[in-house]
Amino acid sequence: MPTAAPSNLPPVLRPEHPPVRSLDDLAARFSGEVHGDASGVTLSGITLATADLRAGEAFVAIRGATRHGAEFAAQAAEKGAVAIVTDAEGAELAASAGLPLVVVDHPRGLLGELSAWVYGTGADDELPLMFGTTGTNGKTSVSHLLEGILGQLGVVTGLSSTAERHIAGQVIVSRLTTPEASEFHALLALMRERGVEAVAVEVSAQALSRHRVDGLVFDVAGFTNLSHDHLDDYADMREYFEAKLPLFRPDRARRAVISLDSAPGAEVAARSEIPYVTIITPDIAADPTADADWTVAIGEERQNGTEFTLTARDGRSLSTVVPVIGPHMAANAGLAIVMLLEGGYTWEALVAALDGRRVEAYLPGRTQLVSGDRGPAVYVDFGHSPDAFEKTLAAVRRVTPGTVVMLFGADGDRDATKRHDMGRTAVEGSDILIVTDHHPRFENPDTIRETLVEGARLARPDAEIHEYSPPERAIIEAVKLVGEGDAILWAGPGHQDYRDVRGVRTPYSARELSRRALIAAGWPAPDPVWPVPYPDDETPLSDPTREWR
């Protein structure tokens, strides 16, 4: 859907010196039928989206939910496309565009292999070391922790997560949890050009189902956990679980590290088709007695970090601090460390970098403390599932001597089956609950809030529950309820710098809104270390006494 603020959309990157491929060679390699004159036609890239198409690239036109991409063939030609790759239906629609066509049976299913061939980023090509993490919660955190630890080892890194893309120090905001295959292979080719030695990738179930990581073989795959989420995309939890399993096949990864903290971890291990090791954090595991190759033991928990000791079955151990609160974050860090070991980094190097020190990683919007050294603690978190709420609220509770306020909303046009459970876990883990809006998209936000409040009331009829809209008001009201020694957990928006309201991305930052609400209430707040989307003279918090409708 087009947005009113296209500048909010991050760019799609390309390698600076892409290989030049022949269209005839493409057709021959992928058993395509050529329509039109392909002689002498070469291409330097490939894309699914006309909005991102560059002159000299091939446009892959596939059947979407409501329209066929081939309907945009003329637009692709105007933007400089040299050819169109499509199916038989698309060939008829694109015939009038005047470009040569390569007709294949399943262009969506071929996109990964096509992209790998175009950019020279297939499994047999010289690539950085690849780490891929899947699971319901923790994928982003593990990816950023991998990158942070790799940096402590002196490795030039790349990263692709829900929050950001990193290329040897360059940072851009992400569009999708896992980019489309054409974008991903272009990104990987650019990383290779810039000397990236290792890449941490967040791999969603949708990425596996929708062929976004086709053409890649990860050196190490990691599994965090599985809990209720994404039932808007999958029929039930079994189908969702099955969507994760392809990452643990030889055509997807070479080795694996599997967490046993959630019950499905044992089945992932049992059905893995590649060599693997297991890891467990007894403090949070569904079965604390399960036998694992590695164990994460939780130490002291503080507002600015969680101590833990990672111990192997053979007795090796190291102790370090993950820079965020919660045993689940220590579990993520332990998983990252073992993934690096399985990737070939030595135990001695990891001990030298980490033992007795902190993990030097920045986790945008992951239980991120955005308040000052006095007053209430305010944490902003990306968690948007019942399991994430439960774990994060428990972590906040352990480091908070006073009242815990939970502030959250839910996505519109996404899995609605989890909303009652979100309300339940939110109210059970907090002293005061505030329900607000998140990304309503094309749903009525009033209806979303009503369902969340209903779930909370069913669980705790006597709880103190408030409902405020918009979220700019909600955080102001939340700060009024707390003082020294209290805490607010604002779950959902995390690192994001926009809200999606009826298809329009409006500038929005929970981190900045929290900071300004604290200042308006007379509390200190640190200077932001993140992009601030509000002009100082137009911020919705410029007048904290304003009337809200």
Sequence and secondary structure as in RCSB ss.txt:
>XXXX:A:sequence
MPTAAPSNLPPVLRPEHPPVRSLDDLAARFSGEVHGDASGVTLSGITLATADLRAGEAFVAIRGATRHGAEFAAQ
AAEKGAVAIVTDAEGAELAASAGLPLVVVDHPRGLLGELSAWVYGTGADDELPLMFGTTGTNGKTSVSHLLEGIL
GQLGVVTGLSSTAERHIAGQVIVSRLTTPEASEFHALLALMRERGVEAVAVEVSAQALSRHRVDGLVFDVAGFTN
LSHDHLDDYADMREYFEAKLPLFRPDRARRAVISLDSAPGAEVAARSEIPYVTIITPDIAADPTADADWTVAIGE
ERQNGTEFTLTARDGRSLSTVVPVIGPHMAANAGLAIVMLLEGGYTWEALVAALDGRRVEAYLPGRTQLVSGDRG
PAVYVDFGHSPDAFEKTLAAVRRVTPGTVVMLFGADGDRDATKRHDMGRTAVEGSDILIVTDHHPRFENPDTIRE
TLVEGARLARPDAEIHEYSPPERAIIEAVKLVGEGDAILWAGPGHQDYRDVRGVRTPYSARELSRRALIAAGWPA
PDPVWPVPYPDDETPLSDPTREWR
>XXXX:A:secstr
   S GGGS      SS   EEHHHHHHHTT EEES  TT EESEEES GGG  TTEEEE  B SSSBGGGGHHH
HHHTT  EEEE HHHHHHHGGG S EEE S HHHHHHHHHHHHHT STTS   EEEEEESSSSHHHHHHHHHHHH
HHTT  EEEE SSEEEETTEEEE SSSS  HHHHHHHHHHHHHTT  EEEEE  HHHHHTTTTTT  EEEEEE  
  S  TTTSSSHHHHHHHHGGGGSTTTEEEEEEE SSTHHHHHHHH SS EEEEE TTT SSTT   SEEEEEEE
EETTEEEEEEEETTS EEEEEESSSSHHHHHHHHHHHHHHHHTT  HHHHHHHHTTSB     TTSSEE S SSS
 EEEEE   SHHHHHHHHHHHHHT SS EEEEE   TTS GGGHHHHHHHHHHT SEEEE  S  BTS HHHHHH
HHHHHHHHH TTSEEEE SSHHHHHHHHHHT  TT EEEEES TT  EEEETTEEEE  HHHHHHHHHHHTT   
   SS   S TTT TTSSTT    
